[in-house]
Each structure stands twice: as C-alpha cells, then as structure tokens.
C-alpha cells in the first residue's frame, strides 16, 4: 500500500497538478480576466506593508529560482565546478538566508491581515488560505535543512534532483528516488505540488502578469494631455 501511495503522490500527482495549473490558468484568463489580479490593501493600512511585502517577494522569488536551478541542473553539469556536497552546502546556506527573509516578511503580512479588522473584513477566504499554505510550505522548507545536514555527501540533494528531472523528462521510476527520504521532504514536495494544483483558483495567477515592460518602456506613461 505504501509503495502504491508513493507512486501516486510522486509519480502521477505531479502531472495532475501541472496540467490543472496550465489549463486552469488559461481558462481563467480567457473566461474571467478581470479577476486576474491581487487585490491591494495598501489604502486600508500602509504600516508594515512595504517592508513585509518586499521581504516576502524577494525571498520567495530567490527561493523559487534557487529550487529551479538546484533541482534541474544535471549532475554532469555542476560536477564541472563543484561536488554534490558543496552544492548542497550552498543550497542550505542560500535557502536558509532567503527562507528567513521570506519568513519574516510573510509573518508580517499574516499578522497584518489577521489582526487588522478592516483588512480582515475585506480579505477573501482564498487570499488568507493561500498565504497560510505558503507559510506552512516555507516552514517545511526550512525544516529540511537539518535533515540535509545529516547527509553531508549530498545524497538527499541528488535523490530529489533525480526525482524532479525524471518528472520533467517524462521518465519512469521518478517516485523511487524519494521513497526513502525523510517525511519532511515528502511533505514539502506534496504541498508544493498542491500549490501548483490550486494556483489557477487563487491570487497567485498575478505572477504571470509581472510588469516587465514597465522597466524597459521608452518614456513616461501619458495619462492625460494638458490643455
């Protein structure tokens, strides 16, 4: 029974989550484009928003790309410049720093959302729920650091990277790589996949609308001409 569950969660569930994320996001953008946003509460209370939001966004963006590079870089590539043990140490240090930034920022945002009566009254249930889910996911991620330290040879990092690379290349046997890993790693992966699953139904869709053109536009935006 345990092997079947492991195969479903880490071999089949990733594809279910990714397909729903992609198809659901396209459907939402097509059918309900005006909901494609993250409602701001800045007008209700500015205190703590800028610092908390900056720490949260910078931390989570760096964590995301750190995971992306760390999990998807083949061993043959990074072995040209470092060992698996060195790569794992770098991941632990960087993950600890960025995770701490994100934790402080997210704590500030959560306290602000849950304790301010006006913000709490205007918050959607989904907004609070996704913030709590991300908070738990972050705590799980930070909780993997002590377990990684127990394997200084980088074996856990190698196993998790092999799992991710097998998933994205549609190779069989991906679930076998995480079968014997610590529970905290499995929970971290499962919750991460679940975030992908619920992505189209939350405010997280706004990450696809990062205003990159704002930084490269040629001049000021004309709102109203004088005269």
C-alpha positions as a printed Julia matrix, in Angstrom:
227×3 Matrix{Float64}:
   0.0    0.0     0.0
   2.8    2.4     0.89
   4.54   1.81   -2.44
   1.3    2.48   -4.38
   0.72   5.71   -2.45
   4.32   6.76   -3.04
   3.96   6.07   -6.76
   0.74   8.09   -6.99
   1.92  11.11   -4.97
   5.38  11.41   -6.52
   4.88   9.75   -9.89
   1.34  10.65  -11.04
   0.18  13.58   -8.89
   2.87  15.94  -10.29
   1.38  15.65  -13.78
  -2.16  16.13  -12.5
  -1.12  19.28  -10.64
   0.84  20.75  -13.56
  -1.91  20.07  -16.13
  -4.59  21.64  -13.91
  -2.32  24.63  -13.28
  -1.75  25.26  -17.01
  -5.27  24.51  -18.28
  -6.94  26.22  -15.32
  -4.85  29.38  -15.72
  -5.62  29.62  -19.44
  -9.34  29.05  -18.8
  -9.47  31.67  -16.04
  -7.64  34.27  -18.1
  -9.97  33.64  -21.01
 -13.23  33.47  -19.07
 -12.64  35.85  -16.16
  -9.75  38.21  -16.99
 -10.89  40.9   -14.53
 -10.22  38.53  -11.62
  -6.61  38.16  -12.77
  -5.12  40.31  -10.03
  -4.02  40.52   -6.43
  -6.22  42.98   -4.53
  -4.16  45.57   -2.68
  -4.89  46.55    0.92
  -2.46  49.47    0.92
  -5.23  52.05    1.17
  -6.52  50.39    4.33
  -3.18  50.32    6.13
   0.31  51.14    4.87
   2.18  50.31    8.08
   4.32  47.2     7.69
   3.17  46.54    4.12
   6.21  47.74    2.2
   8.81  46.01    4.35
   6.8   42.81    4.74
   5.88  42.65    1.06
   9.44  43.32   -0.12
  10.96  40.7     2.17
   8.3   38.19    1.17
   8.53  38.74   -2.58
  12.32  38.96   -2.78
  12.7   35.89   -0.57
  10.16  33.75   -2.38
  11.43  34.7    -5.85
  15.0   33.8    -4.91
  13.8   30.55   -3.31
  11.83  29.64   -6.43
  14.73  30.15   -8.82
  17.1   28.5    -6.36
  14.9   25.41   -6.35
  14.62  25.56  -10.14
  18.38  25.68  -10.71
  19.22  23.29   -7.88
  16.76  20.58   -8.89
  17.03  20.78  -12.66
  20.78  21.16  -13.15
  22.19  17.75  -14.22
  24.99  16.26  -12.14
  27.28  16.2   -15.18
  26.97  19.99  -15.43
  27.56  21.12  -11.85
  30.25  18.48  -11.3
  32.39  20.54  -13.68
  32.74  23.2   -10.99
  31.69  21.62   -7.68
  30.81  18.41   -5.89
  27.34  17.37   -4.76
  28.37  18.06   -1.16
  29.43  21.61   -2.0
  26.25  22.2    -3.98
  24.17  21.02   -1.03
  26.01  23.31    1.39
  25.4   26.26   -0.91
  21.73  25.34   -1.16
  21.41  25.08    2.62
  23.08  28.45    3.23
  21.23  30.29    0.47
  17.95  28.59    1.33
  18.38  29.5     4.97
  19.04  33.17    4.2
  16.28  33.59    1.61
  13.92  31.46    3.66
  14.49  33.64    6.72
  13.79  36.78    4.67
  10.6   35.26    3.33
   9.57  34.02    6.79
   9.91  37.47    8.37
   8.05  39.13    5.51
   5.28  36.54    5.43
   4.86  36.71    9.21
   4.42  40.47    8.97
   1.85  40.12    6.18
  -0.07  37.39    8.0
  -0.2   39.32   11.27
  -1.31  42.4     9.38
  -4.05  40.53    7.5
  -5.35  38.61   10.52
  -5.22  41.31   13.19
  -6.35  44.42   11.34
 -10.18  44.43   11.43
 -10.61  46.33    8.15
  -8.14  44.21    6.2
  -9.58  41.01    7.65
 -13.11  42.11    6.73
 -12.18  42.82    3.11
  -9.95  39.75    2.64
 -11.17  36.85    0.56
 -11.02  33.45    2.22
  -8.81  32.22   -0.63
  -6.32  35.07   -0.05
  -5.85  34.17    3.61
  -5.8   30.45    2.86
  -3.1   30.65    0.2
  -0.96  32.81    2.49
  -1.28  30.22    5.25
  -0.43  27.4     2.83
   2.66  29.25    1.62
   3.61  29.88    5.25
   3.39  26.17    6.08
   5.32  25.33    2.91
   8.07  27.75    3.9
   8.32  26.26    7.4
   8.57  22.77    5.88
  11.29  24.01    3.55
  13.29  25.48    6.41
  12.71  22.22    8.28
  14.51  20.26    5.57
  17.81  22.0     6.3
  18.69  19.97    9.46
  17.84  16.75    7.62
  20.02  17.75    4.67
  22.86  18.44    7.12
  22.67  14.79    8.21
  23.76  13.8     4.68
  26.88  15.91    4.06
  27.7   13.88    0.94
  24.76  15.48   -0.84
  22.86  12.23   -1.32
  19.48  13.76   -0.46
  20.05  16.59   -2.9
  20.96  14.1    -5.62
  17.85  11.99   -4.93
  15.48  14.96   -5.05
  17.13  16.34   -8.2
  16.82  12.96   -9.91
  13.14  12.87   -8.99
  12.5   16.33  -10.46
  14.5   15.64  -13.62
  12.7   12.34  -14.2
   9.35  14.09  -13.83
  10.03  16.87  -16.32
  11.53  14.46  -18.87
   8.6   12.01  -18.51
  10.81   9.12  -17.42
   9.52   6.31  -15.28
  10.74   5.46  -11.8
  10.72   9.06  -10.52
   8.85   8.14   -7.32
  11.54   5.61   -6.37
  14.04   8.4    -5.74
  12.05   9.89   -2.86
  10.65   6.7    -1.34
  13.26   6.54    1.42
  13.7   10.26    2.01
  12.67  11.91    5.29
   8.98  12.72    5.76
   9.64  16.47    5.82
  10.99  16.29    2.25
   7.92  14.36    1.1
   5.53  16.8     2.75
   7.41  19.72    1.22
   7.13  18.22   -2.26
   3.48  17.24   -1.83
   2.43  20.68   -0.59
   4.45  22.32   -3.37
   2.59  20.25   -5.95
  -0.71  21.11   -4.26
   0.14  24.81   -4.61
   0.51  24.21   -8.36
  -2.86  22.44   -8.31
  -4.77  25.3    -6.68
  -2.74  28.01   -8.45
  -5.4   28.96  -11.06
  -8.05  29.45   -8.37
  -6.09  31.92   -6.23
  -4.43  35.33   -6.42
  -1.16  33.59   -7.32
  -2.04  33.95  -11.0
  -0.75  37.52  -10.83
   2.82  36.17  -11.01
   2.19  35.65  -14.74
   1.5   39.38  -15.08
   4.77  40.8   -13.81
   5.01  44.29  -15.4
   8.37  43.74  -17.1
   7.54  46.31  -19.81
   7.37  48.94  -17.06
  11.15  48.73  -16.62
  12.01  48.93  -20.33
   9.45  51.42  -21.62
  10.87  54.38  -23.52
   9.2   57.18  -21.63
   6.58  58.27  -19.15
   3.07  56.93  -19.41
   0.71  59.63  -20.69
  -2.44  59.61  -18.57
  -3.92  62.95  -19.73
  -2.69  65.6   -22.07
  -2.54  69.16  -20.84
  -4.73  71.71  -22.48
